[in-house]
């Protein structure tokens, strides 16, 4: 804590202002976190407090820009490592060539809000790249969504060599969601109507998992 006689209270005009530092943690999805220090000013005469120095907003914005740039780099590296090339992503989303490389290079400035938003969404749901690559065809998008949802529900990990398809069959007795793949795997089976509670596990020779 210190008292700055050169700082003037914007409320009463007193120069009897106390300045303290406050720790703040700034967080960015997929970009990590950064600790910063903010200045809290308090007038010892009238009791008014706040950012009399007008520095906190600048410090917060600088930290946010740094973390957003880091998030972009981390997201692109993750997607590249999991098999999605920057060129393929640019083609799928209709971005100009080398756009993603440019986003990664902008480490000294904040990437655009649209770039950060797009990459956050794609990092959360990477299968959206396949949806975009299919020109957002609604039927294809639904199949991709169902397939990915079933894979998550079954805790099933596929290799790159396996071909997967899915579908839904509905009748008066209930709804069947199925996942077809090439290799035999142990899967979970939920039989009967949609509200059935009995679950059993088994290995099916035809490579069909049912939920």
Buried (B, 14 or more C-beta within 10 A) or exposed (E): EEEBEEBBBEBEEBBBBBBEEEEBEBEBBBBEEBEBEBBBBBBEEEEBBBBBBEEBEEBBEBBBBBBBBBBBBBBBEBBBEEEBEBEBBBBBBEBEEEBBEEBBBBEEEBBEEEBBEBBBEBBEEBBBBBBBBBEEEEEBBEBBBBBBBBBEBBEBEBEEEEEBEBEEEEEEEBEBBBBBBEEEBEBBBBEEEEEEEEEEEEEEEEBEBBB
